[in-house]
Amino acid sequence: MLCHPICFLKPGFLSLNHQDEVLSEQLLEDVKQRYKKEYQIALMVKTFIENRIEFQLGNEDIIMMTLFLSTTKISHDESRIKAMIIAHGYATASSIANVCNRILGVNVFDSLDMEIEATTDDIIEKLRHYLEINETNNGLIIFVDMGSLNQIQNQIQEYIDGPLLFIDQVTTMPVLEVGHCLMKGNTIHEIAEHMQTLERPKVNLLHPKKKKAYAIVTSCFTGIGTAMQIQKLLEKSIKDFLEVHIVAHDFDRLKKNGMNEAPFQLYDVLAIVGTANPGINGVNFISLEDIISGKGENDVFRIFGKIAAPDIIRRVNDNIILNFSLDKVIESLTILDTVSDIQK
């Protein structure tokens, strides 16, 4: 039978030599049996210290800490069901646990981050260590991300002191659901039944939407004929450099219906080029007058900047200046007027 903790202390206790190792092991086992809860806390402190300063503590240090703790008044929450998250990857489990604990306002979940290469045996070893330093008489809930659940359950069963619930969905929502159940005081059996009633995550397969082709709309308040001539000059200017549709459209309809007109439903319209601005919000407009006078260069670079490199835009702009020279435009419109007079 052990006497008062202070009786264990003797000069040179922290510097036991090799001959005292057997006695040290026996003493540690006696302390562990008599002061089980204090021993568990000492092991937690040992783990904390070794992880932070890379200093290994011996049996003597654990004995001293356990005996010290036994002289203090420590309250133990033996009724709380323990819960932890095990996941592979750097800080995966600890991140989920941290988020859920902050939302819940209470530290409900412990965590165990495993390396990607970690095996089932590695997980079992970590769990055994966790069970050694934590009271789990009222149950332990474990979330796992992958691995052989059956193998883990079968091998860890002999080390548990109470019921063990495994859940194989490590996502925030089911973890929070269990957290709320624990805070309400549900038993582990009630939690197991509740989680079995929840729907599995819905599977929704999505396909990418077809990307609309780019286009420029040409228009003229004098009629569709002039818009078509502008269309031809633009097509001639950009066809060798850019994949952009040039669409002639009625000015009055654009002004009246705006974005509801067909070109905006069929294409990603970069701009409207014409003799007058139909005033459609969110759509760039370049006047034919600016193009002829050379003032539209900045507009050209702004319009095509989202789809082409500057050197390509420069060549397109040079072509536009060439094809939209005053002589070329007058020639096109003169031909248009002649054809219109013949048709009349």
Secondary structure, DSSP 8 states (H G I E B T S, - for coil): ----GGGG--TTGGG--GGGHHHHHHHHHHHHHHSHHHHHHHHHHHHHHHHHH-----HHHHHHHHHHHHTS------S--EEEEEEESTTHHHHHHHHHHHHHTS--EEEEEE-TT--HHHHHHHHHHHHHHS--TT-EEEEESSS-HHHHHHHHGGG-SS-EEEE---SHHHHHHHHHHHHTT--HHHHHHHHHHS---------------EEEEEE-TT-HHHHHHHHHHHHHHHTTT---EEEE--HHHHHHHGGGSHHHHHSEEEEEEESS----TT-EEEEHHHHHHTTTHHHHHHHHTTTS-HHHHHHHHHHHHHHTSHHHHHHHHHHHHHHHHHH-
